[in-house]
Amino acid sequence: MLVIILLLILGSILVYVSRFNFQPVSVNLGFTVFQGIPLFYVMVGSLLIGLVLSYLVYLVNAISNSFVLRGKNNEIKKNKEEILELTKRVHQLEIEKEKLKKDSGIEPRDSNAL
């Protein structure tokens, strides 16, 4: 409902602006000249072209950001796998340490030691 209200307000503004800007102008586009085009059409055309160009710049930026994020996600996944492997290795070394303690019969002197 809010979108419809905003579109009606925008349409009303465009109608108001078009009422007072209908004098013909000539538009030079490089080697081509268009004559007798109402000023309002030039205004709306330049607004639409600006919107399309800004959307394209936004789209390129969004695609670039998605590639960067994908690379970061892959790096995080790789690091999590490395942490898991290192945790497994630490656990195996702790088990070997306990086995060596039992085999040698040496008790640790400090009971608070790791």
PERATA-V67622 format. One record per residue. OMEGA is omega in radians with two decimals (none if undefined). BURIAL is I if it has 16 or more other C-alpha atoms within 10 Angstrom, else O. Layout:
# PERATA-V67622
omega=OMEGA burial=BURIAL
omega=OMEGA burial=BURIAL
This chain:
# PERATA-V67622
omega=3.13 burial=O
omega=3.13 burial=O
omega=3.14 burial=O
omega=3.13 burial=O
omega=3.12 burial=O
omega=3.10 burial=O
omega=3.09 burial=O
omega=3.10 burial=O
omega=3.11 burial=O
omega=3.10 burial=O
omega=3.11 burial=O
omega=3.11 burial=O
omega=3.13 burial=O
omega=3.12 burial=O
omega=3.13 burial=O
omega=-3.14 burial=O
omega=-3.10 burial=O
omega=-3.13 burial=I
omega=-3.04 burial=O
omega=-3.10 burial=O
omega=-3.12 burial=O
omega=3.13 burial=O
omega=-3.10 burial=O
omega=3.10 burial=O
omega=3.06 burial=O
omega=-3.11 burial=O
omega=3.11 burial=O
omega=3.07 burial=O
omega=-3.13 burial=O
omega=-3.13 burial=O
omega=-3.08 burial=O
omega=3.12 burial=O
omega=3.05 burial=O
omega=-3.11 burial=O
omega=3.07 burial=O
omega=3.11 burial=O
omega=3.12 burial=O
omega=-3.09 burial=O
omega=-3.14 burial=I
omega=3.12 burial=I
omega=3.10 burial=O
omega=3.14 burial=I
omega=-3.12 burial=O
omega=3.12 burial=O
omega=3.13 burial=O
omega=3.07 burial=O
omega=3.14 burial=O
omega=3.11 burial=O
omega=3.09 burial=O
omega=3.11 burial=O
omega=-3.14 burial=O
omega=3.14 burial=O
omega=3.12 burial=O
omega=3.07 burial=O
omega=3.10 burial=O
omega=3.09 burial=O
omega=3.10 burial=O
omega=-3.11 burial=O
omega=3.11 burial=O
omega=3.13 burial=O
omega=3.14 burial=O
omega=3.12 burial=O
omega=3.10 burial=O
omega=3.12 burial=O
omega=3.14 burial=O
omega=3.08 burial=O
omega=3.12 burial=O
omega=3.14 burial=O
omega=3.11 burial=O
omega=3.09 burial=O
omega=3.12 burial=O
omega=3.12 burial=O
omega=3.09 burial=O
omega=3.12 burial=O
omega=3.11 burial=O
omega=3.13 burial=O
omega=3.13 burial=O
omega=3.13 burial=O
omega=3.08 burial=O
omega=3.09 burial=O
omega=3.12 burial=O
omega=3.10 burial=O
omega=3.12 burial=O
omega=3.12 burial=O
omega=3.13 burial=O
omega=3.09 burial=O
omega=3.08 burial=O
omega=-3.13 burial=O
omega=3.10 burial=O
omega=3.12 burial=O
omega=3.11 burial=O
omega=3.13 burial=O
omega=3.08 burial=O
omega=3.10 burial=O
omega=3.10 burial=O
omega=3.13 burial=O
omega=3.12 burial=O
omega=3.10 burial=O
omega=3.13 burial=O
omega=3.09 burial=O
omega=-3.13 burial=O
omega=-3.13 burial=O
omega=-3.08 burial=O
omega=3.12 burial=O
omega=-3.13 burial=O
omega=3.10 burial=O
omega=3.11 burial=O
omega=-3.13 burial=O
omega=-3.11 burial=O
omega=-3.10 burial=O
omega=3.13 burial=O
omega=-3.11 burial=O
omega=3.10 burial=O
omega=none burial=O
